[in-house]
């Protein structure tokens, strides 16, 4: 590896480096060196090099790294993560009612030789026919192998004997969801991490990749920044730039949930991968489709499944039940209770499910200035368990883990929740919400999953040579919606495929170095970011205020309710806010970089949402904000996805027909 002068970002010549080279240890990191040059000691940084660079630290990133190393043991694989592996990102922190890993296994109904086709058709159908059929086919065909790999690693899937138990998730025709419990994703991350470490794969933690570097049309590496070192040899505060030369790059950075004020994403999910790919020249797709659902603001727990099938009260801060106010006058209370029950199985808001009325009611109540809660201590007005439709009661019976009797079942939502999911009561108590003591769960319609991302092909490859994407960073494999549990599956299937493909491709490439002038230019960009002047020096916002303003704009314009006027207003407000500029005021460069990325992603989402003048999946377009009925879904004219890319410095949104080859549909 070559050595760069930290202050000037230029290589040291061999003659400059004296015999005594001493490793500079900072939090046990090996890439900072004390170099004594010409009688002077300076702090320097190594320019890293690798065959496969993986950006991210979740399940998709780990699977890609493992696959690259297993496929090509001689490959030099480097994973770069903004946080600590196993403690940051979505996979390591996600929790829900029964978190699912969707897979078609030999015993999965209907038990035919081509079982995978039913799975692929569900992906394509639920996605609203705006995804690529060939990618849906790959996901379905490879799901059993993905499950088997995790099972061999020791992920403790719930089984009956040797056969994993499976249940049906949102919209799926057959039960395919494997699970360990509410922490299925956490278990997957934990066992992948064991394998990752056993393979001895290199990793840099607390390092943010800020820019991809091209040579012609080919990616040759990246520039990253490490905030842990804040002093140079002159004692000046500064971020530390880490150049990384790479033959191939895999983006596994997750979604951009932080653009929403209300979201269930952990820290750091600012859409870095989307912006890295966009600025490097790759295409993105389906960014208007963002799953939004009812979740706990305090714990970020998705309140799906049994948590809604217990039929709690929906109340505001005054204790007033408000749901009936957003339904037609005279609606039978039993109908409202059925909506709440069914919402458990159609958790993300979707045009295709009438339970969207629950999300709309919550969203509008909050827009009127109220807070919203789920109350498990008392039944909703006029609730009678016996008046629920037979399908609801039959589904409830299948979910029961204890039978407390009809009287207890009628007593309260808490009693019902203890009958069908007592673990959720314990989990909430552990996280500060004691339902047994009468605590209510404050909720909102929260951003939960980005359906689109960097447009990929069958090998996880982007439209830019040398660049791949997996998991929530990728797009095209899912459309407007996805079967519940397919996100975890996606990260494992395309993580493996992209890791192997990137390793194979790297074999035939001669590694290029990151030019010194590129590093110098990036340093100047970081300096401009730290003292951005904006329109006027006194108009600048702190980076935290800029982020807060952006989130308010996004929530208002691309939340549950979307209108042409609201989207145009949101774009104008976003540009005005961006033009004010922001100042770091001593805060980390990474916070500024993340916020800059959030502005770009917010614009992408708004422009795509504005272009799609119909309703489909979680994209609900209304004629105006007071309308109760969303615009219709327009088939077949809108059975196309929106591809987004950069051309001559401008953001372009272009409609295209998805790949349908091999699909039985028209």
C-alpha positions in Angstrom: 0.0 0.0 0.0 1.2 3.5 -0.7 1.4 6.2 1.9 -0.2 9.7 1.6 0.8 12.9 3.4 -2.3 13.7 5.4 -1.9 17.4 5.1 -1.2 17.6 1.4 -2.7 14.3 0.3 0.2 13.4 -1.9 2.3 10.3 -1.9 5.6 10.2 0.0 8.5 9.3 -2.2 10.6 6.3 -1.1 13.5 8.7 -0.3 11.4 10.7 2.1 10.4 7.8 4.3 13.1 7.1 6.8 14.0 3.7 8.1 12.0 4.2 11.3 8.3 3.7 10.4 6.1 3.3 13.5 2.5 2.2 13.4 0.1 4.8 14.8 -2.6 3.1 16.7 -5.9 4.9 17.1 -8.7 2.8 18.4 -6.7 -0.3 17.1 -6.8 1.0 13.6 -3.9 0.1 11.3 -4.2 2.7 8.6 -2.7 5.7 10.4 1.1 5.9 10.4 3.6 8.1 12.1 6.2 8.8 9.5 9.5 10.6 10.2 10.3 12.4 7.0 13.3 14.8 6.6 13.6 15.1 10.4 9.9 15.9 10.8 7.2 13.6 12.1 3.9 13.8 10.3 0.6 11.8 10.5 -0.1 9.9 7.2 -2.8 7.7 5.9 -2.3 4.6 3.8 -4.0 4.3 0.4 -5.9 1.1 0.7 -6.3 -1.3 -2.2 -8.5 -4.4 -2.7 -10.1 -6.5 -5.3 -13.6 -6.1 -4.0 -14.8 -3.2 -2.0 -18.1 -3.6 -0.1 -19.8 -0.5 1.3 -22.2 -1.2 4.1 -22.4 -3.4 7.2 -25.8 -5.1 7.2 -26.9 -8.6 6.0 -26.5 -7.9 2.3 -22.9 -6.5 2.8 -21.9 -9.4 5.0 -23.3 -12.0 2.5 -21.6 -10.3 -0.4 -18.2 -10.3 1.4 -18.6 -13.9 2.4 -19.6 -15.0 -1.1 -16.7 -13.1 -2.7 -14.2 -14.7 -0.4 -15.7 -18.2 -0.6 -16.0 -18.0 -4.4 -12.4 -16.6 -4.9 -10.4 -17.3 -1.7 -7.4 -15.5 -3.2 -9.5 -12.3 -3.6 -8.6 -9.3 -1.4 -12.0 -8.3 0.0 -12.5 -5.1 2.1 -15.7 -4.1 3.8 -16.2 -0.5 4.9 -18.9 0.4 7.4 -20.0 3.7 8.9 -20.7 1.9 12.2 -19.7 -1.2 14.1 -20.5 -4.5 12.5 -23.2 -6.3 14.3 -24.4 -3.1 16.1 -25.4 -0.7 13.3 -27.6 -0.8 10.2 -31.0 -2.2 9.7 -30.3 -6.0 9.8 -28.5 -5.8 13.1 -31.2 -3.7 14.8 -34.6 -4.6 13.1 -37.4 -6.1 15.1 -41.1 -6.7 14.4 -44.0 -8.9 15.4 -42.7 -12.1 13.6 -39.9 -11.0 11.4 -39.9 -13.2 8.3 -37.4 -14.6 5.9 -39.4 -15.5 2.7 -38.4 -18.8 1.0 -39.9 -21.4 -1.2 -38.8 -24.7 0.2 -39.5 -28.3 -1.0 -42.3 -28.7 1.4 -43.8 -25.3 0.8 -47.4 -25.4 -0.6 -48.6 -26.1 -3.2 -45.8 -28.7 -3.3 -45.2 -28.7 -7.0 -41.9 -29.1 -8.9 -42.1 -25.5 -10.0 -43.0 -24.1 -6.6 -40.7 -21.2 -7.3 -42.9 -19.9 -10.1 -45.8 -19.2 -7.6 -43.3 -17.2 -5.5 -42.0 -15.3 -8.5 -45.6 -14.5 -9.6 -46.4 -13.2 -6.1 -43.4 -10.9 -6.2 -44.4 -9.6 -9.7 -48.1 -9.3 -8.8 -47.6 -7.6 -5.4 -45.0 -5.4 -7.0 -47.7 -4.0 -9.3 -45.9 -5.3 -12.5 -43.3 -2.5 -12.3 -40.4 -4.8 -11.5 -38.2 -7.0 -13.6 -39.5 -10.5 -14.0 -36.1 -12.1 -14.4 -35.0 -10.7 -11.0 -38.2 -12.0 -9.3 -37.5 -15.4 -10.9 -33.9 -15.4 -9.4 -35.2 -14.4 -6.0 -37.7 -17.3 -6.0 -35.5 -19.9 -7.5 -32.6 -19.1 -5.2 -34.6 -18.7 -2.0 -34.2 -22.3 -0.8 -30.5 -22.2 -1.2 -30.4 -18.9 0.7 -32.4 -20.5 3.5 -30.2 -23.6 3.6 -27.0 -21.5 3.9 -28.3 -19.6 6.9 -29.6 -22.8 8.4 -26.2 -24.4 8.1 -24.7 -21.3 9.7 -26.9 -22.0 12.7 -29.6 -19.4 12.4 -32.3 -20.8 14.8 -35.3 -20.9 12.6 -38.5 -22.3 14.3 -39.1 -25.8 13.1 -41.4 -28.8 13.6 -38.9 -31.6 13.7 -36.5 -30.9 10.9 -39.0 -28.9 8.8 -39.1 -25.1 9.3 -42.5 -23.6 10.1 -43.8 -21.1 7.6 -46.7 -18.7 7.6 -48.3 -16.5 5.0 -47.3 -12.8 4.8 -48.8 -9.7 3.1 -50.4 -10.7 -0.2 -48.6 -14.1 -0.6 -50.8 -16.9 -1.9 -48.9 -19.6 0.1 -47.1 -19.7 3.5 -43.4 -19.1 2.8 -42.2 -17.0 5.8 -39.6 -18.7 7.9 -38.7 -17.0 11.2 -36.9 -17.2 14.5 -39.2 -14.7 16.3 -39.2 -10.9 16.4 -35.4 -10.8 16.0 -35.0 -12.9 12.8 -32.9 -10.2 11.1 -30.6 -9.8 14.2 -30.0 -13.6 14.3 -29.1 -13.6 10.6 -26.6 -10.7 11.1 -25.1 -12.5 14.1 -24.4 -15.7 12.3 -23.2 -14.1 9.1 -20.8 -12.0 11.2 -19.3 -15.2 12.7 -18.7 -16.6 9.2 -17.3 -13.2 8.0 -14.8 -13.2 10.9 -13.8 -16.8 10.4 -12.8 -16.0 6.8 -10.5 -13.2 8.0 -12.0 -10.6 5.7 -10.6 -7.1 6.3 -12.9 -4.4 7.6 -12.8 -0.6 8.3 -15.4 0.6 10.8 -16.5 4.1 11.5 -15.5 5.0 8.0 -18.0 6.6 5.5 -17.5 6.2 1.8 -18.1 9.7 0.4 -17.3 9.4 -3.3 -16.8 6.8 -6.0 -13.9 7.3 -8.4 -14.1 6.6 -12.1 -11.5 6.1 -14.8 -13.4 6.6 -18.0 -16.6 4.7 -17.5 -15.2 2.2 -15.0 -15.2 2.5 -11.2 -11.7 2.2 -9.8 -12.3 2.9 -6.1 -13.6 5.3 -3.6 -12.7 8.1 -1.2 -13.8 7.7 2.4 -13.6 9.8 5.5 -12.8 8.7 9.1 -14.1 11.0 11.8 -12.3 9.3 14.6 -9.0 11.1 13.9 -9.6 14.8 14.3 -6.1 16.2 14.6 -3.3 16.5 12.0 0.3 17.1 12.8 -0.2 20.8 13.2 -2.9 20.3 15.8 -5.7 21.4 13.5 -9.1 19.7 13.6 -9.8 17.9 10.4 -11.5 14.8 9.0 -9.3 12.1 7.8 -9.5 11.1 4.1 -9.0 7.4 3.2 -8.4 6.6 -0.5 -9.4 3.1 -1.5 -8.4 1.6 -4.8 -10.7 -1.2 -5.9 -11.3 -3.4 -8.9 -15.0 -3.7 -8.2 -17.4 -2.1 -5.7 -20.6 -3.4 -4.2 -23.0 -0.9 -2.6 -25.0 -2.4 0.3 -25.8 0.8 2.2 -29.5 0.2 2.8 -32.2 2.8 2.4 -32.7 6.5 3.1 -35.2 6.4 5.9 -33.7 9.4 7.6 -35.3 11.7 5.0 -38.5 11.1 6.9 -39.1 12.7 10.3 -41.1 9.6 11.3 -39.2 6.5 10.4 -38.1 3.1 11.8 -34.6 3.3 10.5 -31.5 3.3 12.7 -28.9 6.2 12.6 -26.9 6.6 9.5 -29.5 5.5 6.9 -29.2 8.6 4.7 -29.2 7.0 1.3 -25.5 7.1 0.7 -25.5 4.3 -1.8 -28.1 6.0 -4.0 -26.1 9.2 -4.1 -22.8 7.5 -4.7 -24.2 5.6 -7.6 -26.1 8.6 -9.0 -23.2 11.0 -8.9 -20.9 8.3 -10.5 -23.4 8.0 -13.4 -25.4 4.8 -12.6 -29.2 4.6 -13.0 -31.7 4.2 -10.2 -35.3 3.0 -10.4 -38.6 2.9 -8.5 -37.7 5.5 -5.9 -41.3 6.8 -5.5 -42.2 3.5 -3.9 -41.5 3.7 -0.2 -43.3 1.4 2.2 -44.9 3.4 5.1 -46.7 1.8 8.1 -47.9 2.3 11.6 -45.0 2.1 14.0 -44.1 3.0 17.6 -42.3 6.4 17.8 -40.5 5.4 21.0 -39.2 2.0 20.0 -39.5 2.0 16.2 -41.3 -1.3 16.4 -43.5 -2.0 13.3 -47.0 -2.5 14.8 -48.1 -5.2 12.4 -49.5 -8.7 12.7 -50.9 -9.6 16.1 -50.3 -6.1 17.5 -53.2 -5.0 15.4 -55.1 -8.2 15.4 -55.6 -7.7 19.1 -57.8 -4.8 17.9 -56.6 -1.9 20.2 -58.3 1.5 20.4 -56.9 4.3 18.2 -57.0 7.5 20.3 -55.5 10.9 20.3 -53.8 12.7 23.2 -57.2 13.5 24.7 -58.2 9.9 24.8 -60.7 10.4 22.0 -61.3 7.6 19.5 -61.1 9.2 16.1 -61.3 6.4 13.5 -65.0 6.7 12.9 -64.5 10.4 12.0 -62.6 9.4 8.9 -65.0 6.8 7.6 -68.5 7.5 6.0 -71.0 8.6 8.6 -73.0 5.7 10.1 -70.3 3.1 9.5 -71.0 0.1 11.7 -68.4 -0.1 14.6 -67.9 -3.8 13.7 -66.7 -2.7 10.3 -64.1 -0.4 11.9 -62.9 -3.3 14.1 -62.5 -5.5 11.1 -60.4 -2.9 9.4 -58.1 -2.7 12.4 -57.8 -6.5 12.5 -57.1 -6.9 8.8 -54.5 -4.1 9.0 -52.3 -6.5 10.8 -51.9 -8.5 7.5 -51.6 -5.5 5.2 -49.3 -3.4 7.3 -47.6 -1.1 4.8 -50.1 1.4 3.3 -51.0 0.3 -0.2 -53.5 1.4 -2.8 -54.5 -2.3 -3.3 -55.7 -2.7 0.3 -58.8 -0.9 1.6 -57.0 -0.9 5.0 -55.2 2.2 3.7 -58.0 4.0 5.4 -56.3 3.3 8.8 -53.1 5.0 7.6 -55.0 7.9 6.1 -56.9 8.4 9.4 -53.7 8.5 11.4 -51.9 10.7 9.0 -54.7 13.2 8.8 -55.3 13.3 12.6 -51.6 14.1 13.0 -51.8 16.8 10.2 -54.5 18.4 12.3 -52.0 18.8 15.2 -52.8 15.7 17.3 -50.7 12.9 18.6 -51.9 9.3 18.0 -51.8 6.3 20.3 -52.7 2.6 20.4 -54.5 1.9 23.7 -54.6 -1.8 24.8 -56.2 -1.2 28.2 -59.8 -0.9 26.9 -61.8 -2.2 24.0 -62.8 0.1 21.2 -66.3 1.5 21.4 -69.0 -1.2 21.0 -66.4 -3.9 20.4 -67.6 -7.5 20.4 -65.2 -10.3 19.5 -68.1 -12.4 18.3 -69.1 -9.7 15.8 -65.7 -10.0 13.9 -66.1 -11.8 10.6 -65.5 -15.5 10.7 -62.3 -15.2 8.7 -60.9 -12.9 11.4 -61.9 -15.2 14.2 -60.4 -18.2 12.4 -57.2 -16.4 11.8 -57.0 -15.4 15.4 -57.6 -19.0 16.6 -54.7 -20.2 14.4 -52.4 -17.6 16.0 -53.3 -18.4 19.7 -50.5 -19.6 21.9 -52.7 -19.8 24.9 -56.5 -20.1 25.5 -57.8 -17.9 28.2 -61.4 -18.4 27.3 -64.1 -16.3 25.6 -64.6 -14.0 28.6 -61.0 -13.0 28.8 -60.8 -12.6 25.1 -63.6 -10.1 25.2 -62.1 -8.2 28.1 -59.5 -6.0 26.5 -57.0 -5.8 23.7 -54.2 -6.5 26.2 -55.9 -9.8 27.1 -56.1 -10.7 23.4 -52.5 -9.8 22.8 -51.4 -12.0 25.7 -53.4 -14.8 24.1 -51.8 -14.5 20.7 -48.4 -12.8 21.2 -47.3 -12.5 24.9 -43.7 -12.0 23.8 -44.6 -8.6 22.3 -45.9 -7.5 25.7 -42.6 -8.4 27.3 -40.6 -6.8 24.5 -42.4 -3.5 24.8 -41.9 -3.5 28.6 -38.2 -4.1 28.1 -38.2 -1.0 25.8 -40.0 1.3 28.2 -43.7 0.7 27.3 -45.6 -1.2 30.0 -48.9 -2.2 28.6 -49.7 -4.0 31.9 -49.5 -0.7 33.7 -51.8 1.0 31.1 -49.1 2.6 29.0 -50.3 3.6 25.5 -48.1 3.2 22.4 -47.6 6.5 20.5 -47.6 5.8 16.8 -47.2 7.5 13.4 -47.2 6.5 9.8 -43.4 5.8 9.5 -41.1 5.3 6.5 -40.1 1.6 6.6 -38.5 0.3 3.4 -37.4 1.7 0.1 -38.6 -0.5 -2.7 -36.3 1.0 -5.3 -32.7 1.8 -5.6 -29.7 1.4 -7.9 -31.0 -0.4 -11.0 -29.5 -3.9 -11.1 -29.3 -6.8 -13.6 -29.3 -10.6 -12.9 -25.8 -10.5 -11.3 -26.5 -7.5 -9.1 -24.6 -5.3 -11.5 -25.5 -1.7 -12.0 -25.5 0.2 -15.3 -21.9 1.4 -14.5 -19.1 -1.1 -15.1 -17.5 -2.4 -11.9 -20.4 -1.3 -9.7 -22.9 -3.6 -8.0 -25.7 -3.1 -5.5 -27.6 -5.4 -3.2 -30.4 -5.3 -0.6 -32.3 -2.1 -0.1 -29.6 -0.2 -2.0 -30.7 -2.0 -5.1 -33.8 -1.6 -7.3 -35.7 -3.5 -10.0 -36.1 -6.8 -8.1 -39.2 -5.4 -6.3 -41.9 -3.1 -7.6 -44.4 -1.0 -5.8 -44.6 -3.5 -2.9 -43.1 -6.8 -1.9 -44.1 -9.9 0.0 -43.4 -9.6 3.7 -40.1 -11.3 4.4 -38.7 -10.8 0.9 -36.4 -8.0 2.0 -34.3 -10.3 4.1 -34.4 -12.9 1.3 -33.3 -10.2 -1.2 -30.2 -9.3 0.8 -29.1 -12.9 0.9 -29.8 -14.0 -2.6 -28.3 -11.0 -4.4 -25.7 -10.5 -1.8 -24.3 -14.0 -2.7 -24.8 -13.4 -6.5 -23.2 -9.9 -6.5 -20.3 -11.0 -4.2 -19.4 -13.9 -6.5 -19.8 -11.8 -9.7 -17.7 -8.9 -8.4 -14.9 -11.3 -7.3 -15.0 -13.0 -10.7 -14.8 -9.7 -12.6 -12.0 -8.5 -10.4 -9.8 -11.3 -11.6 -9.3 -9.8 -15.0 -8.7 -6.2 -13.9 -5.4 -4.5 -13.3 -5.9 -2.3 -10.2 -5.5 1.4 -10.7 -4.4 3.8 -8.0 -6.4 6.8 -6.9 -4.8 9.9 -8.4 -3.4 12.3 -5.9 -5.2 15.2 -7.5 -8.5 13.5 -7.0 -7.8 13.3 -3.3 -6.8 16.9 -3.2 -9.9 18.0 -5.0 -12.0 16.0 -2.5 -10.3 17.7 0.4 -11.2 21.1 -1.0 -14.8 19.9 -1.4 -14.8 18.9 2.3 -13.5 22.4 3.2 -16.3 24.0 1.2 -18.8 21.8 3.0 -17.5 22.9 6.4 -17.8 26.6 5.6 -20.6 26.6 3.1 -21.6 30.3 2.6 -25.1 29.7 1.1 -26.9 32.8 -0.1 -25.6 34.9 2.7 -23.3 34.1 5.6 -26.0 35.0 8.1 -28.6 32.8 6.3 -26.8 29.6 6.9 -28.5 26.9 8.9 -26.8 24.5 11.3 -26.6 21.0 9.7 -29.0 19.7 12.3 -31.6 22.5 11.5 -31.1 21.8 7.7 -31.8 18.1 8.3 -34.9 18.9 10.4 -36.3 21.2 7.8 -35.7 18.6 5.1 -37.6 16.0 7.0 -40.6 18.2 7.6 -40.8 18.9 3.8 -40.5 15.2 3.0 -43.2 14.2 5.5 -45.5 16.8 4.1 -45.0 16.1 0.4 -44.2 12.4 0.0 -45.8 10.8 3.0 -49.1 8.9 2.9 -50.9 11.6 1.0 -49.3 12.9 -2.2 -50.7 15.6 -4.5 -49.3 17.4 -7.5 -49.5 20.7 -5.7 -47.9 19.3 -2.6 -45.0 17.7 -4.6 -44.3 20.9 -6.5 -44.4 22.9 -3.3 -42.1 20.4 -1.7 -39.5 20.6 -4.5 -39.5 24.4 -4.3 -39.1 24.4 -0.5 -36.4 21.8 -0.7 -34.4 23.9 -3.2 -34.9 27.1 -1.1 -33.7 25.3 2.0 -30.7 23.8 0.1 -29.7 27.3 -1.2 -29.5 28.6 2.3 -26.5 26.5 2.9 -25.5 24.9 6.1 -22.6 25.0 8.5 -21.1 22.1 10.4 -20.1 24.4 13.3 -17.6 21.8 14.6 -19.8 18.8 14.0 -18.4 15.8 12.1 -18.0 15.9 8.4 -20.0 12.7 8.1 -23.1 14.5 9.4 -22.7 17.1 6.7 -22.1 14.5 4.0 -25.2 12.5 5.2 -27.4 15.6 5.1 -26.1 16.6 1.7 -27.0 13.0 0.5 -30.5 13.3 2.1 -31.2 16.5 0.0 -30.3 14.6 -3.2 -32.4 11.5 -2.3 -35.4 13.7 -1.2 -35.3 15.3 -4.6 -35.1 12.0 -6.3 -38.2 10.7 -4.4 -40.2 13.8 -5.0 -39.4 14.0 -8.8 -40.3 10.3 -9.3 -43.5 10.7 -7.2 -44.5 13.8 -9.2 -44.0 12.0 -12.5 -46.2 9.0 -11.5 -49.7 10.5 -11.9 -51.6 7.5 -10.5 -51.8 5.4 -7.4 -49.9 2.1 -7.1 -48.7 0.3 -4.0 -47.6 2.8 -1.3 -47.7 5.7 -3.8 -51.1 7.3 -3.1 -51.8 10.2 -5.4 -54.8 12.5 -4.6 -56.3 15.3 -6.6 -56.0 17.5 -3.5 -55.1 17.1 0.2 -58.7 16.9 1.3 -59.8 14.2 -1.1 -60.8 10.9 0.5 -60.3 8.8 -2.6 -56.9 8.4 -4.3 -56.4 8.6 -8.0 -57.0 5.2 -9.7 -54.3 2.8 -10.7 -53.8 3.1 -14.4 -53.1 -0.3 -16.1 -51.6 -1.0 -18.5 -50.3 2.5 -19.3 -48.5 2.9 -16.0 -47.1 -0.6 -15.9 -43.7 0.9 -16.3 -41.0 1.9 -13.9 -39.3 5.3 -13.6 -35.6 5.3 -14.2 -33.6 8.2 -12.7 -30.1 9.3 -13.8 -27.9 12.3 -14.1 -27.3 14.0 -17.4 -25.2 17.1 -17.9 -25.6 17.9 -14.2 -29.5 17.6 -14.3 -31.7 15.0 -12.7 -33.6 13.1 -15.4 -36.7 10.9 -14.8 -37.6 8.5 -17.6 -40.4 5.9 -17.9 -39.4 2.5 -19.3 -41.1 -0.9 -19.7 -39.9 -3.5 -17.1 -38.3 -6.8 -18.3 -41.2 -9.3 -18.7 -39.3 -12.1 -20.5 -40.4 -15.5 -19.2 -43.4 -14.1 -17.4 -46.8 -15.7 -18.3 -48.5 -12.3 -18.1 -49.1 -10.0 -21.0 
